[in-house]
Every structure is written in structure tokens, then in C-alpha cells.
Amino acid sequence: MQIVEINLSLPYESRGKILKSILERVRGKVRDVHFFPPNAKGLSEVRLELLVSDAQRLIKELKGTIKNGKISVKVLSA
């Protein structure tokens, strides 16, 4: 199992809809969540810490889900 930190930059209006679909996939694996307020461009940042077994597969699924935002991934432990 790996601990992975995922930083999402999402449009504020559709943040809830996107997060709902992400959390349905990783239910029970979330260690920590941080929500940051939107910036001047209307993008809200969300930082998730997840406990996953296959980080590459999760990243591929998330990139398919997130169309109008940015995603960055950092593996905290192997």
C-alpha cells in the first residue's frame, strides 16, 4: 500500500460534482482532505491523501474524470 498526495485544481462551480465521483471510487481509502478557497480565476484547490495499492491506475482514472482542472500527484511512501 502507498500513501499518495493528490492536488486538484478544480473550477469552484463543479467542485462538488467532481469530488463526489472521485470519492465514490476511493471510498474508505481517504486519510486526509484539505479544501482551499477559490482564487481570482475561480479555481479551488483540494488536497487529498489516499492509501492506495495501485497509484498508476488511480491517476489514470482521475485524469479521465477531471476535464476542466489540473491534477498533480506525489507519492509520500512506497
Backbone hydrogen bonds, N-H to C=O, Kabsch-Sander energy under -0.5 kcal/mol:
donor,donor_aa,acceptor,acceptor_aa,energy
2,Q,52,V,-3.8
3,I,77,S,-0.9
4,V,2,Q,-0.6
4,V,50,L,-2.7
5,E,74,K,-3.5
6,I,4,V,-0.5
6,I,48,L,-2.9
7,N,5,E,-0.5
7,N,72,S,-2.9
8,L,6,I,-0.6
8,L,46,V,-3.2
9,S,70,K,-2.5
10,L,8,L,-0.6
10,L,44,S,-2.9
12,Y,42,G,-2.7
14,S,11,P,-0.6
15,R,12,Y,-0.8
18,I,14,S,-2.0
19,L,15,R,-2.6
20,K,16,G,-2.1
21,S,17,K,-1.5
22,I,18,I,-1.9
23,L,19,L,-2.9
24,E,20,K,-1.5
25,R,21,S,-0.9
25,R,22,I,-0.6
26,V,22,I,-1.5
29,K,26,V,-2.2
31,R,49,E,-3.6
32,D,49,E,-1.3
34,H,47,R,-2.5
36,F,45,E,-2.7
39,N,43,L,-2.0
42,G,39,N,-1.6
44,S,10,L,-3.5
46,V,8,L,-2.6
47,R,34,H,-2.8
48,L,6,I,-2.8
48,L,46,V,-0.5
49,E,32,D,-2.8
50,L,4,V,-2.8
50,L,48,L,-0.5
51,L,29,K,-2.6
52,V,2,Q,-2.7
52,V,50,L,-0.7
58,L,54,D,-1.6
59,I,55,A,-2.4
60,K,56,Q,-2.0
61,E,57,R,-2.1
62,L,58,L,-2.5
63,K,59,I,-2.3
64,G,60,K,-1.2
65,T,61,E,-1.3
66,I,62,L,-2.6
67,K,65,T,-0.8
70,K,9,S,-2.0
72,S,7,N,-2.0
74,K,5,E,-2.5
76,L,3,I,-2.7
76,L,74,K,-0.6
77,S,3,I,-1.3
